[in-house]
């Protein structure tokens, strides 16, 4: 018997309660912006990589080469990406703004929210599939947004653009953690007990730390430009998982459990790192901020609904 929406909502509430705790602490100035920045750094550079290394050390590279899964996610995501780009162009937005809006419509908070939450709600086996989504997001769409923004400003593709993309991937601790873990597993290296315990203890801080950091960061987000932000949140929370569900269940032969995890992962709210990119390149940061805020608030209900539905696929 698969869980009802109420059952899943009750299970997801503690996660979103920690997000709310972080939000409240930041709004009351008990947890200032500088503290949020350093907590985010701790989670991004230490806790989440430790969790990823611990999981990926037990995987093999072959586990990540699942062509139906990759095809379903990429094709559906590109469809939503092009849809959001087309709508932005119809509103006479430039290439850089269209790229940022398309990123909001397509890329979810997989690292900070997806890995810890889906691992607990759908089982530790979900981490493999969530990590595959994260890898595609970083390698494909993370590179694409930089190419489009920088390329549109320079008017051409250059070595400097590719260098920026390459350095961004190399400096991404989650990608590097995934590679380290996979190298350990493929080479037959078994982590010694002290190392395993070290990664377990440090990785355990990823879930509460990431959720609290998400909430605290939301306190500094604005809710301006609600019409565009609502459209982008609708794309991310409804259209994206719907497109992925059609691709995974009817077009590509993705097995039940990975398909369920994939659909749940694509239902996550807009990723926070898009705001960092938008601020860095000075491209529509308020629009991105509002999209993150609205999608995160609405996801309390939408994520619970979708996880309850996909649970029926493998129960």
C-alpha positions, 0 to 999 in steps of 0.5 A: 500500500503506497502512502497517501499525500497526508502521510508524505506531507507529514514526513516532509514537514520536518524538512520544511520545518527546518527550512522555516526555522532558518527563515525565522532565525534570519528574519529576526536577525538572530542568524545574520546574512554573514552567518548564512553565507558561512553555513552555506559554505560549510555545507557546500564545501564539507558536509554535502561532499562528505555525504556524496563521497560516502555514497558514491564510494559504493557505486561504480561508474557503470551505475551512472551510465543509464541511457534511458534515465539520462535520455528522459531527463535531458529531453524533458528538461531541454523541452522546458528550457526551450519553452521558458526561453521562448516565452522570455524572447516573446517578452523581448528579453535578451539572451542573458535574461532568457538563459537565467529564466530558463535555468529557473524553470529547469534546475531544482535544488537537487544538492541542498534539498534533493539529496538529503530529503529524497534519501530519507523519504525514498531510501538510500538507493535514491542517492544514486539517481539524485546524484545523476540528476545533479551531475547532468545539471552541473555538466550540461545546464550549469555550463550552458548558462555561462556559455549563453551569458558570457557568449552573448556579451562577447558576441562570440564563443571564445577560449575564455568562455570555455575556460570559465566553464571548465574551472567552474566544474573543477571547483565544484566540490560536489562534482569533485566529491562524486569523482573521488567516490567513483574513483575509490569504488572503481579502483577497488579501494575500500575506505578504512573504518576511521575514514568511513566514520569521518564521512558519516559524521560530517555527512550527517551535518548536510541535511540539517545544515542545508535545510537551515541554510536554505531557509536563512537565505530565503529571508533575504529574497524579495517577492517582486515581479510576481507574474514572471516569478509565478510562471517560472515557479509553475514551470519548475514545480509542475511542467518540469516534473510532468514532462519528465514523467511523460518521458520516463514512463511512456517514451523511454523505458526507465525502470519504476524506482529510478523513474519515481526518484527522477520525477521527485527530483525534478519537482524540487524548487528553483535552485539557490545557486542560480541567484548567485550566478544572476547576481555575479553576472548582474542578470535579473537577480530580483526575478530569480530571487522571487522565483526561488522564494515562491517555488520553495514555499509552494513546494511544501504542498507540490513536492508532497503530492508528487512524492505520494504519487510516484510512490505508487510506481514502485510500491 
